[in-house]
Amino acid sequence: MTAPSKPAGRIFSGAQPSGNMHLGNYLGAFRNWARLQDDYEALYCVVDMHAITVWQDPQDLQAQIREAAAAYMASGVDPERSILYNQSKVAGHAELAWIFNCVSRLGWLNRMTQFKDKVGKNREKASVGLYIYPNLMAADILLYKATHVPVGADQKQHLELTRDIAQKFNNDYGEDIFPLTEPVIQAEGARIMSLRDGSKKMSKSDPSEMTRINLNDDADTLANKIRKARTDAEPLPGTADKLDERPEAANLVGIYAALMDVSRDAVCAEFEGKGFGDFKKALTEVVVTKLSPITEEMARLQNDPAYIDQVLKDGAERASALAEPVLAEVKRAVGYL
């Protein structure tokens, strides 16, 4: 009998419960999480503490936490094989974040480009939580001594900050407590762009529903959004490099490639010379086939909120059991009685 293989390490990731879970979330995160849970000891968190860095309607937030958990599970995250929970149920996240607030440096946070992008000219009106949330992100990861984090290109800077905080803490207190967490970067399909503007990332915050493919869209809605997605008049080229100056075309080819688990070059070779009228028909069939089961499973789960709540409660208990000895080690190192 073959012994079970040892996990490659411990992996942590999470997404904000801000509603409108979409194709970018699925291809850039959720699907990848489901695959990684076979190789790593996995914790997947609904980061509701991060969500309130901007104001949330309390009742909406509760519904969105359940929606996020349903999206994780419908995408293949198995709460038996992974630990699935919401962040606010494990107090260690907030406790360790405060300690990291005292380790992290203002200069480090001032270099965080996502904060600058989010607040624009309204810096003075932004919440303190939004400014220091990279420290909470570091706490999310290091509370479990996660060895790996799946990240997109826009999160690499925050992981670098996590490594800086871990290294400074270890140096300040003369103990090798935290690992220097490594990124797991997904190549194909990690960055899905708006259906209306190929230069902008697909986003839940965009006011237009036509810019994104939501995971709860029905087949007719999916078909309509793809039909109306912006393209150009040129036929598809034989290789993907010829799409570099055609962002909308490149985006649709990338979506097809990611859903089919093939390269963009393979998609271009298959559809070379065809116009987007033909290509959109094929893309619609792929999107509906791949996403409809997720949409149906999400709806089934959301119709059973008690089940979702129990999954999150059980996951929080398992996460707390991992977090408590790490937090105790940190408190001892800091000098708390």
Disulfide bonds with the S-S distance in Angstrom:
none
